[in-house]
Amino acid sequence: MQRLSVLFAVLIACGNGAASHSEGNAPRACPAGTLGTSRVLEIGAQGGLEVGFKTYPRSLPLGDHEVVLTFDDGPDAATTPAVLDALAAQCVKATFFLIGRNAQANPRIARRELAEGHTIGHHSFSHPAITLRRLSTAAAEADIDKGMKADDLAAYGRAGPEPRVPFFRYPGFADTPEVNRWLAARNIAIFGADLWASDWQDMTPQVELALIMARLERTKGGIVLLHDSRGQTAAMLPAFLAALKAQGFKIVHIVPGPGNADTRPAPTGWTSETERIITEVFQREDGKARRPGPTNRDLRGGT
């Protein structure tokens, strides 16, 4: 109870504070008292990579109390600017997995993410409600490729045959062996997550803050999944960053690197939580003899 009281006090005390925006990717000194970014971790994707304990039996080689912040489903004109303001105010870098059609609709926000030093990853073009798993392999690959090109065109002004940043996250974590092999052949890393904020569910910023901090206390860090398309998360983020600093967590910024990435194995007895959820949802929907398959709320709320 004392820990929750501290978190709620942080929430009340921490405002949305506007931040000054840096030009380009030039490094700048972080103001005293900010959370900051502890280190940059280069991720090599040669031959492919699959990380994130919620889905895969390996994750990034993070130390105790190290956190990688990732955001899905943007850019969103109503909420992503506030997320970027909060990150800038605390001198924190994150990774944004963009939906291609949202990047097309909001290129200025995609360019702002890039200009402020964040990493631009990919999250398909259309984020199909039935998930990529229930599309044909060809259709799933086409949607992924279209999304990568839309993201790069929005952020960089042009798109080549391969993405500028070879980081991809499946909508709903619903991967397939065939598409995984296709991504690996293109040297594209697949990101799951180690824990999530469950922010696809409606809750107050205070409840979301308490939930994610309790989970971080158990895992002692990891790849964190949030959604910059959710207003409650945008409202919660300043307090979340303040709580991370208060409890000794460190931010790790991931960027593309050469060769193969180091990983750390899952603990003994590991199983894929997302695979269990996906299977249960598909079985339930198939039992009703109707499509589509799992919904965003059933899986991860649009991740």
C-alpha positions as CSV (number, residue, x, y, z in Angstrom):
1,M,0.0,0.0,0.0
2,Q,2.8,2.4,0.7
3,R,4.3,1.8,-2.7
4,L,0.9,2.5,-4.4
5,S,0.6,5.7,-2.3
6,V,4.0,6.8,-3.6
7,L,2.9,6.1,-7.2
8,F,-0.3,8.1,-6.8
9,A,1.6,10.9,-5.3
10,V,3.9,10.9,-8.3
11,L,1.0,11.0,-10.6
12,I,-0.6,14.0,-8.9
13,A,2.7,15.8,-8.7
14,C,3.9,15.2,-12.3
15,G,2.3,17.4,-15.0
16,N,2.3,17.0,-18.7
17,G,5.1,19.7,-19.0
18,A,5.8,20.8,-22.5
19,A,9.3,19.9,-23.7
20,S,11.7,21.7,-26.0
21,H,12.3,19.7,-29.2
22,S,15.8,19.0,-30.4
23,E,16.6,19.5,-34.1
24,G,17.5,16.4,-36.0
25,N,19.3,13.7,-34.1
26,A,22.0,15.9,-32.6
27,P,22.7,14.8,-29.0
28,R,22.0,17.2,-26.3
29,A,22.7,17.2,-22.6
30,C,19.8,16.1,-20.5
31,P,18.5,18.5,-17.8
32,A,19.4,17.7,-14.3
33,G,16.9,15.6,-12.5
34,T,15.5,13.9,-15.6
35,L,15.3,10.2,-16.1
36,G,17.4,10.2,-19.3
37,T,18.5,7.3,-21.5
38,S,21.0,5.1,-19.7
39,R,22.5,3.4,-22.8
40,V,22.0,2.6,-26.4
41,L,21.8,-1.1,-27.4
42,E,22.5,-2.0,-31.0
43,I,20.4,-4.9,-32.3
44,G,21.7,-7.0,-35.1
45,A,19.1,-8.8,-37.2
46,Q,21.3,-10.8,-39.6
47,G,19.4,-14.0,-40.3
48,G,16.4,-12.8,-38.3
49,L,15.7,-12.4,-34.6
50,E,12.7,-13.2,-32.3
51,V,12.7,-11.6,-28.9
52,G,10.2,-11.0,-26.0
53,F,9.4,-13.5,-23.3
54,K,5.6,-13.1,-23.8
55,T,5.9,-14.9,-27.1
56,Y,9.5,-16.2,-27.6
57,P,11.9,-18.2,-25.3
58,R,14.5,-15.4,-25.5
59,S,14.7,-11.7,-25.0
60,L,17.2,-8.8,-25.1
61,P,20.3,-9.0,-22.9
62,L,19.0,-6.3,-20.4
63,G,20.4,-5.9,-16.9
64,D,18.6,-5.6,-13.7
65,H,16.1,-2.7,-13.7
66,E,16.8,-1.9,-17.4
67,V,13.7,-1.0,-19.5
68,V,13.1,-0.7,-23.2
69,L,10.0,1.4,-23.9
70,T,8.0,0.5,-27.0
71,F,4.8,2.0,-28.3
72,D,2.4,0.5,-30.8
73,D,-0.4,1.7,-33.2
74,G,0.6,5.3,-33.9
75,P,1.1,7.8,-35.0
76,D,-2.2,9.2,-33.6
77,A,-2.8,13.0,-34.0
78,A,-4.8,13.1,-30.8
79,T,-2.4,11.4,-28.4
80,T,1.1,10.8,-29.9
81,P,2.2,14.4,-29.5
82,A,1.6,14.3,-25.7
83,V,3.5,11.0,-25.5
84,L,6.4,12.7,-27.4
85,D,6.2,15.7,-25.1
86,A,6.5,13.5,-22.0
87,L,9.5,11.6,-23.4
88,A,11.2,14.8,-24.4
89,A,10.7,16.3,-21.0
90,Q,12.5,13.3,-19.4
91,C,15.1,13.0,-22.1
92,V,14.0,9.5,-22.9
93,K,14.2,7.6,-26.2
94,A,11.7,5.0,-27.2
95,T,10.8,2.7,-30.1
96,F,7.5,3.3,-32.0
97,F,6.0,0.5,-34.0
98,L,3.9,2.3,-36.6
99,I,0.8,1.2,-38.4
100,G,1.4,2.2,-42.1
101,R,-1.9,3.7,-42.7
102,N,-1.6,5.9,-39.6
103,A,1.9,7.0,-40.7
104,Q,0.4,7.9,-44.1
105,A,-2.2,10.0,-42.3
106,N,0.2,11.7,-39.9
107,P,3.6,12.1,-41.6
108,R,4.5,15.2,-39.5
109,I,4.3,13.1,-36.3
110,A,6.3,10.3,-37.8
111,R,9.0,12.9,-38.8
112,R,8.9,14.4,-35.3
113,E,9.5,10.9,-33.8
114,L,12.5,10.6,-36.0
115,A,13.8,14.1,-35.5
116,E,13.6,13.6,-31.7
117,G,15.8,10.6,-31.9
118,H,13.3,7.8,-31.4
119,T,13.5,4.5,-33.3
120,I,10.9,3.9,-36.0
121,G,9.7,0.2,-36.2
122,H,6.9,-1.4,-38.1
123,H,3.5,-2.9,-37.2
124,S,1.9,-3.8,-40.6
125,F,-0.1,-1.5,-42.9
126,S,-3.7,-2.2,-41.9
127,H,-3.5,-4.0,-38.5
128,P,-6.2,-6.5,-39.6
129,A,-8.7,-7.3,-37.0
130,I,-8.4,-11.0,-37.8
131,T,-4.6,-10.7,-37.4
132,L,-2.0,-11.5,-40.0
133,R,-2.2,-15.2,-39.0
134,R,-5.6,-15.6,-40.6
135,L,-4.6,-14.0,-43.8
136,S,-2.8,-16.0,-46.5
137,T,0.9,-16.0,-46.3
138,A,1.1,-13.8,-49.4
139,A,-1.5,-11.4,-48.1
140,A,0.3,-11.1,-44.8
141,E,3.6,-10.5,-46.4
142,A,2.1,-7.9,-48.7
143,D,0.5,-6.0,-45.8
144,I,3.8,-6.0,-43.8
145,D,5.8,-4.8,-46.8
146,K,3.3,-2.1,-47.6
147,G,3.4,-0.9,-44.0
148,M,7.2,-0.7,-43.9
149,K,7.2,1.4,-47.1
150,A,4.4,3.7,-45.8
151,D,6.3,4.2,-42.5
152,D,9.6,5.0,-44.2
153,L,8.0,7.3,-46.7
154,A,6.3,9.2,-43.9
155,A,9.3,9.4,-41.7
156,Y,12.2,9.7,-44.1
157,G,10.5,11.0,-47.3
158,R,11.4,8.0,-49.3
159,A,11.2,4.2,-49.1
160,G,13.5,1.6,-50.6
161,P,13.1,-2.2,-51.1
162,E,14.1,-2.8,-47.4
163,P,13.1,-0.9,-44.3
164,R,15.4,1.6,-42.9
165,V,15.0,0.0,-39.5
166,P,14.5,-3.7,-39.6
167,F,12.3,-4.0,-36.6
168,F,8.8,-5.5,-36.8
169,R,6.1,-6.4,-34.3
170,Y,3.1,-8.5,-35.3
171,P,-0.4,-7.2,-34.5
172,G,-1.6,-9.3,-31.6
173,F,1.7,-11.2,-31.6
174,A,0.0,-13.6,-34.1
175,D,3.0,-14.8,-36.1
176,T,3.3,-17.7,-38.4
177,P,6.4,-19.9,-39.2
178,E,6.1,-19.0,-42.9
179,V,6.1,-15.3,-42.4
180,N,8.8,-15.5,-39.7
181,R,11.1,-17.3,-42.2
182,W,10.3,-14.6,-44.8
183,L,11.3,-11.9,-42.3
184,A,14.4,-13.7,-41.2
185,A,15.5,-14.1,-44.9
186,R,15.2,-10.3,-45.1
187,N,17.2,-9.8,-41.9
188,I,14.3,-8.3,-40.0
189,A,14.0,-8.7,-36.3
190,I,10.6,-9.7,-34.7
191,F,9.8,-8.0,-31.4
192,G,7.4,-9.3,-28.8
193,A,7.4,-7.9,-25.3
194,D,8.4,-9.0,-21.8
195,L,5.5,-7.2,-20.2
196,W,2.6,-4.9,-21.1
197,A,0.5,-2.2,-19.6
198,S,-2.8,-3.8,-20.7
199,D,-3.7,-0.3,-21.9
200,W,-6.1,-1.7,-24.5
201,Q,-8.5,-2.0,-21.5
202,D,-10.2,1.1,-20.3
203,M,-8.8,2.2,-17.0
204,T,-7.8,5.4,-15.3
205,P,-4.2,6.6,-15.7
206,Q,-3.7,6.0,-11.9
207,V,-4.8,2.3,-12.3
208,E,-2.7,1.8,-15.3
209,L,0.4,3.3,-13.5
210,A,-0.1,1.0,-10.5
211,L,-0.6,-2.0,-12.8
212,I,2.5,-1.5,-14.9
213,M,4.8,-0.6,-11.9
214,A,3.6,-3.7,-10.1
215,R,4.5,-5.8,-13.1
216,L,7.9,-4.2,-13.4
217,E,8.6,-4.8,-9.8
218,R,8.1,-8.6,-10.5
219,T,10.1,-8.7,-13.7
220,K,12.8,-6.2,-12.7
221,G,12.7,-4.7,-16.2
222,G,12.3,-5.8,-19.8
223,I,10.7,-4.8,-23.1
224,V,7.6,-2.8,-22.1
225,L,4.6,-2.5,-24.5
226,L,2.4,0.6,-24.4
227,H,0.1,2.2,-27.0
228,D,0.7,5.9,-28.0
229,S,-2.8,5.7,-29.5
230,R,-4.4,5.5,-26.0
231,G,-5.3,8.7,-24.2
232,Q,-5.0,7.1,-20.8
233,T,-1.5,6.1,-21.6
234,A,-0.5,9.6,-22.8
235,A,-2.0,11.0,-19.6
236,M,-0.2,8.4,-17.4
237,L,3.2,8.6,-19.1
238,P,4.7,11.6,-17.2
239,A,4.0,9.9,-13.9
240,F,5.3,6.6,-15.2
241,L,8.6,8.1,-16.2
242,A,8.9,9.8,-12.8
243,A,8.1,6.5,-11.1
244,L,10.7,4.7,-13.1
245,K,13.3,7.2,-12.0
246,A,12.2,7.1,-8.4
247,Q,12.5,3.3,-8.3
248,G,15.9,3.1,-9.9
249,F,14.9,1.9,-13.4
250,K,17.1,2.7,-16.4
251,I,16.1,3.4,-20.0
252,V,17.8,1.5,-22.8
253,H,17.3,2.7,-26.3
254,I,17.4,0.1,-29.1
255,V,18.7,0.9,-32.5
256,P,19.7,-1.3,-35.5
257,G,23.2,-2.7,-35.5
258,P,25.4,-5.1,-37.4
259,G,25.6,-8.9,-37.3
260,N,23.6,-11.0,-34.8
261,A,22.1,-9.7,-31.6
262,D,22.9,-11.2,-28.2
263,T,20.0,-12.6,-26.4
264,R,19.2,-14.1,-23.0
265,P,17.2,-17.3,-22.6
266,A,13.8,-17.6,-20.8
267,P,13.7,-19.1,-17.4
268,T,13.1,-22.8,-16.9
269,G,9.5,-23.8,-17.5
270,W,8.8,-21.0,-20.0
271,T,5.7,-21.1,-22.2
272,S,4.3,-18.6,-24.7
273,E,1.6,-16.7,-23.0
274,T,0.5,-15.0,-26.2
275,E,0.2,-18.4,-28.1
276,R,-2.1,-19.7,-25.3
277,I,-4.3,-16.6,-25.6
278,I,-4.4,-16.7,-29.4
279,T,-5.3,-20.4,-29.4
280,E,-8.1,-19.8,-26.9
281,V,-9.5,-16.9,-28.8
282,F,-9.4,-18.7,-32.2
283,Q,-11.1,-21.8,-30.7
284,R,-13.8,-19.6,-29.1
285,E,-14.4,-17.8,-32.4
286,D,-14.3,-20.9,-34.5
287,G,-16.8,-22.5,-32.0
288,K,-19.2,-19.7,-32.8
289,A,-18.7,-20.5,-36.5
290,R,-17.8,-17.0,-37.5
291,R,-14.9,-14.8,-38.5
292,P,-13.0,-12.6,-37.7
293,G,-10.6,-14.2,-35.3
294,P,-9.2,-12.6,-32.1
295,T,-10.0,-9.0,-31.5
296,N,-7.5,-6.4,-30.4
297,R,-9.1,-6.4,-26.9
298,D,-8.8,-10.2,-26.6
299,L,-5.1,-10.1,-27.6
300,R,-3.4,-6.9,-26.7
301,G,-5.6,-4.1,-27.6
302,G,-4.2,-3.3,-31.0
303,T,-0.6,-4.0,-30.5
